[in-house]
Amino acid sequence: MEQRAHFITLSTPDLDAARAFYRDGLGWRPLLDVPGEIVFFQVAPGTVLGLFDADKFVADMEGTPADGRLGGLTLSHNVDSPDAVDATVRRMVEAGARTVKSPQRAAFGGYHGHVADPNGLVWEICHNPAWRVDADGRVHLGLVDDA
């Protein structure tokens, strides 16, 4: 199996709030939007984020409502500067997010903050000066052996 994920699909208890937050609040354009079921956003080359109504998610998994809860997950979004971290966190809060961790210096030497969308999905907004992506898509985390 290739070391690649094409879709990140998350169960969301309030699809309408999620849609409004990402589409209307943040200005993201849906790739596909099926009201009452799921909305897809392309978030990177070849990568799609799907926000799936929790009840439909559970039914799709043939599980119980407890199986559809989101837990232990954070999505990260890297930006070009500490000012961009502040601006992005501010925009997300204005769009309906809740601040989890105010922007601040990070242990790894960068700058970051955490916000939760209207359904509790936590985003880390981060500036890491050592992080980069090559033209071919290879990620470098800025480690000594990361040549």
Secondary structure, DSSP 8 states (H G I E B T S, - for coil): --S--SEEEEEES-HHHHHIIIIIIT----SEEETTTEEEEEEETTEEEEEEEHHHHHHHHT--GGGG---S-EEEEE-SSHHHHHHHHHHHHHTT-EEEEEEEE-TTSSEEEEEE-TT--EEEEEE-TT-EE-TT--EE---TT--
